[in-house]
Structures are given as structure tokens and as C-alpha cells.
Amino acid sequence: MAQSQQSCTKAAIYTATMPNTLAAPLPAPQPVLYSFRRCPYAMRARMALRVSGIAYEHREVVLKNKPAHLLALSPKGTVPVLWLRRAADCKVLDQSLDIMLWALRQHDPLGWLPASDADMADALALIAHNDGPFKHQLDCYKYPNRSGLDSGAADRDEAAVWLHTLDARLRAQPLLAGEHFGLADAALAPFVRQFAHTDPAWFAAQAWPALAQWLGAIEASELFNAIMQKHAPWAS
Ligand SMILES: N[C@@H](CCC(=O)N[C@@H](CS)C(=O)NCC(=O)O)C(=O)O
């Protein structure tokens, strides 16, 4: 049995063996999110969870000392991980996009999910480029030494080509998702923010006003500030 199923089964047994003499049924346990404040993948998951209104237990992880339970749920050891510990629907989501889609499919009051198949394909294509080539270039730009590079400038410039396409899109429509903030905006913003913060003066000097305005508005939003609140590390 996979580790994640094992943990879920234990949780289900625990619920099943609770005394049944109580007048009211026990409330379903909330999902648990293992998260790390500065992780862009975790940020996008927290944004979707928050906008969906789903209550969850936040467990802040220290990446250098990951909780054993997190590793039991998801041996690959990345955050975010969402543990859905309801007895009837006990499963583990350990990809940030899966967490976003799960949350929004439960409840999507602001219409973040793309309305058509074509819009969903468009959002997923943006996210695939973000999580693939752009994230790779971002890592090389931010930490050139880790990639054996003297400088991150070449990767910065390659990444900037794609950022200019986002700027062009944002000149034509207010948000990446179209008229309203949506899945693509939430999924990409934490990564564009990390790129911008690597060298703020350089970012500010580029000719991408729509992109800079888009990022600034998201960083100033109530939603973003709410999901960036600090949590003490979870003590297992
Ligand atoms: N594909 C994963 C990637 C998640 C990821 O790489 N998270 C980083 C933090 S930003 C992590 O947990 N790295 C493990 C580590 O640093 O030990 C997702 O979308 O959730």
C-alpha cells in the first residue's frame, strides 16, 4: 500500500472507531495544508483555497526539517501538500495546480475557473510554460552558482522574452485570464513576483508597464496579503 493511502486509512479508522453515542455527528475534519510561506507553488495553492472559502488547517513547514507526516503523505517532499482527511474522500494532493483545481471545483465564488474548454487550455498552456521553461530560467537567474553559471543574465534575458508576451497580453486585456482575475493570474503571479524581486531595479527599468502594474496590483491586494501572513513552524 502506498504511504499516502496508509496514512489516510489510519485516519479513516480513527474516525470510524470514535464512540457513536454522541447525539450529533462529528464534524468532518478540515483538510490540512502543508505549506511554506515563500514558496510560489504554495502561494498559488493558498490563494485558491482562500478564494474558495474552504477552511483548512495550515501547517507551516521548515524545508530543512520536514515533518515525518508530510513525507509519509508525499515522499517526494515538496510543498504544498493538501491532505483531504475526510473519511469518505481521503486523499493527498501534492501538486499545487491540483490543489488549486480541487479547491475551485468545490467552490468558485469569483469565477476563477476558465469558463470554456478553450479558456482552460489557454490557462494550462500559460501555467505549463511558467512551471517549465520560465521556472528553470528563474532558478538559473536567481541562483546561477547552483547551475554552475557565473551569471544569471542570459537566463534572465530569455525569461524576459516570455514576460514581454505577458505584457502584450495585459495591454490587450486587464488580466491574464481576460476581464476577471482567474486561475492563470493566481498561478503565475508568485513566480513573476519572484523574478521581479531578484533585481527590483532591473525589473522596474524594463518596458513592460502592463506587467508591472498587474504584479503591483496583485501584491497590494487583500488576498495576497492575507495568504502571506506569517505562521509559526508546525510542531509535529
Ligand atoms: N510541482 C510541485 C513543485 C513544488 C516545489 O518544488 N516546492 C518547493 C518549494 S518552492 C519544495 O518543496 N522543494 C523541496 C525542498 O526545497 O526541499 C508543485 O506544483 O507543487
The ligand as a MOL file (V3000), in Angstrom:
LIG
                    3D

  0  0  0     0  0            999 V3000
M  V30 BEGIN CTAB
M  V30 COUNTS 20 19 0 0 0
M  V30 BEGIN ATOM
M  V30 1 N 5.4390 20.6090 -8.8670 0
M  V30 2 C 5.3330 20.9660 -7.4680 0
M  V30 3 C 6.5800 21.7380 -7.0810 0
M  V30 4 C 6.6060 22.1610 -5.6200 0
M  V30 5 C 8.0100 22.5850 -5.1690 0
M  V30 6 O 9.0160 22.3460 -5.8630 0
M  V30 7 N 8.0860 23.2040 -3.9800 0
M  V30 8 C 9.3920 23.5320 -3.4210 0
M  V30 9 C 9.3570 24.8000 -2.5980 0
M  V30 10 S 9.0180 26.2380 -3.5500 0
M  V30 11 C 9.8130 22.4330 -2.4680 0
M  V30 12 O 9.0210 21.9950 -1.6760 0
M  V30 13 N 11.0750 21.9950 -2.5620 0
M  V30 14 C 11.5750 20.9700 -1.6680 0
M  V30 15 C 12.7450 21.4220 -0.8840 0
M  V30 16 O 13.1980 22.5740 -1.0520 0
M  V30 17 O 13.2110 20.6350 -0.0710 0
M  V30 18 C 4.0470 21.7180 -7.2290 0
M  V30 19 O 3.5000 22.2980 -8.1720 0
M  V30 20 O 3.5130 21.7160 -6.1010 0
M  V30 END ATOM
M  V30 BEGIN BOND
M  V30 1 1 1 2
M  V30 2 1 2 3
M  V30 3 1 2 18
M  V30 4 1 3 4
M  V30 5 1 4 5
M  V30 6 2 5 6
M  V30 7 1 5 7
M  V30 8 1 7 8
M  V30 9 1 8 9
M  V30 10 1 8 11
M  V30 11 1 9 10
M  V30 12 2 11 12
M  V30 13 1 11 13
M  V30 14 1 13 14
M  V30 15 1 14 15
M  V30 16 2 15 16
M  V30 17 1 15 17
M  V30 18 2 18 19
M  V30 19 1 18 20
M  V30 END BOND
M  V30 END CTAB
M  END
